[in-house]
Amino acid sequence: MTVEIVSAAAAVCVAFFSGLAVACSTAAFILALGIVPRVAAISGTTRLILWYEDCLMAGIFIGILLELDFIRLALGMAVLWAVGILGGMFLGCWTAALGEIVNIYAVLQRRAKIEKGFALVVLALALGKAAGALLYFFWIGGNVW
């Protein structure tokens, strides 16, 4: 009995600290990409950068608690839609910042030899991502909602 309790406690500790390491690494990666300062500069709210970073960390912590079912919320489909849309916007900002950091757009433009209309290519990429996300959202596993 004691061996099983110690084994379970060790497994819980390993899982907790592994999750903590992944969460901290993700937050550090997001901050290293410069998403927060870039969004703050674009929106003209650079004075709120520390508040944005605090909200990012709080969101990661709350997301972990929700994922592990420590907190159960029954807020309805409207809240689910809002969270999905806001999460998609955040992921889009993250993806765009990563693409900008590694300079993928300039490389794509140069290799494809596109001189005019590159904004349409970027728009097509964004619309394709949105269409794929909506297709996945509404048609999971062949079950149409």
C-alpha positions in Angstrom: 0.0 0.0 0.0 2.8 2.4 0.9 4.7 1.6 -2.2 1.7 2.4 -4.4 1.2 5.8 -2.6 4.8 6.8 -3.0 4.8 5.6 -6.6 1.6 7.7 -7.3 3.0 10.7 -5.5 6.2 10.5 -7.5 4.3 10.2 -10.8 2.2 13.3 -9.8 5.4 15.2 -9.0 7.1 14.3 -12.3 4.0 15.1 -14.3 3.5 18.5 -12.5 7.1 19.6 -12.9 7.2 18.4 -16.5 4.1 20.4 -17.3 5.6 23.4 -15.4 8.8 23.1 -17.5 6.8 23.0 -20.8 4.6 26.0 -19.7 7.6 28.1 -18.8 9.4 27.1 -22.0 6.3 28.1 -24.0 6.0 31.4 -22.3 9.7 32.1 -22.7 9.4 31.3 -26.4 6.4 33.6 -26.9 8.2 36.4 -25.1 11.4 35.7 -27.0 9.6 36.0 -30.3 8.6 39.5 -29.3 4.9 39.1 -29.9 3.9 41.1 -26.8 6.1 44.2 -27.6 5.1 44.0 -31.3 1.4 43.9 -30.6 1.8 46.6 -28.0 3.7 48.8 -30.5 1.1 48.2 -33.3 -1.8 49.0 -30.9 -0.1 52.0 -29.4 -0.2 50.6 -25.9 3.5 50.1 -25.1 3.0 51.5 -21.6 0.9 48.3 -20.8 3.6 45.7 -21.8 4.1 44.5 -18.3 0.3 44.1 -17.9 0.2 42.1 -21.1 2.9 39.8 -19.9 1.1 39.3 -16.6 -2.1 38.5 -18.5 -0.2 36.0 -20.7 1.2 34.2 -17.6 -2.2 34.2 -15.9 -3.8 32.8 -19.1 -1.2 30.0 -19.2 -1.8 29.2 -15.6 -5.6 29.2 -15.9 -5.4 27.2 -19.1 -3.3 24.6 -17.2 -5.9 24.4 -14.5 -8.8 24.1 -17.0 -6.9 21.4 -18.9 -6.3 19.4 -15.8 -9.9 19.7 -14.7 -9.1 21.4 -11.5 -11.7 24.0 -12.5 -14.9 23.1 -14.3 -16.8 25.8 -16.0 -20.2 25.4 -17.7 -20.5 28.7 -19.5 -22.2 27.7 -22.7 -21.5 27.7 -26.3 -21.2 31.5 -26.6 -18.2 31.6 -24.3 -16.8 28.6 -26.1 -17.0 30.4 -29.4 -15.5 33.6 -27.9 -12.6 31.7 -26.4 -12.1 29.8 -29.7 -12.0 33.0 -31.7 -9.7 34.8 -29.2 -7.4 31.8 -29.1 -7.3 31.7 -32.9 -6.4 35.4 -33.0 -3.6 34.8 -30.5 -2.3 31.8 -32.4 -2.4 33.8 -35.6 -0.4 36.6 -34.1 2.1 34.0 -32.8 2.4 32.4 -36.2 2.8 35.8 -38.0 5.4 36.9 -35.5 7.3 33.6 -36.0 7.1 33.9 -39.8 8.4 37.5 -39.5 11.2 36.6 -37.2 12.6 33.9 -39.5 11.9 36.2 -42.5 9.9 33.5 -44.3 7.8 36.0 -46.3 10.8 37.7 -47.9 12.3 34.3 -48.7 9.0 33.2 -50.2 8.7 36.4 -52.3 12.2 36.1 -53.6 12.1 32.4 -54.4 8.7 32.6 -56.1 9.9 35.7 -57.9 6.7 37.6 -57.0 7.2 41.3 -57.7 3.6 42.6 -57.4 0.6 41.3 -55.4 2.5 39.7 -52.6 -0.1 41.0 -50.2 -2.6 38.8 -52.0 -0.4 35.8 -51.4 -0.3 36.6 -47.7 -4.1 37.1 -47.7 -4.6 33.8 -49.4 -2.4 32.1 -46.8 -4.5 33.7 -44.0 -7.8 32.8 -45.6 -6.6 29.2 -46.2 -5.7 28.9 -42.5 -9.1 30.3 -41.5 -10.9 28.0 -43.9 -9.0 25.0 -42.5 -9.7 26.0 -38.9 -13.4 26.4 -39.6 -13.5 23.1 -41.5 -11.9 21.4 -38.5 -14.1 23.2 -36.0 -17.4 22.3 -37.7 -16.4 18.8 -39.0 -14.6 16.8 -36.4 -14.1 13.2 -37.2 -16.7 13.2 -40.0 -19.5 14.4 -37.7 -21.0 17.6 -39.0 -22.4 19.8 -36.3 
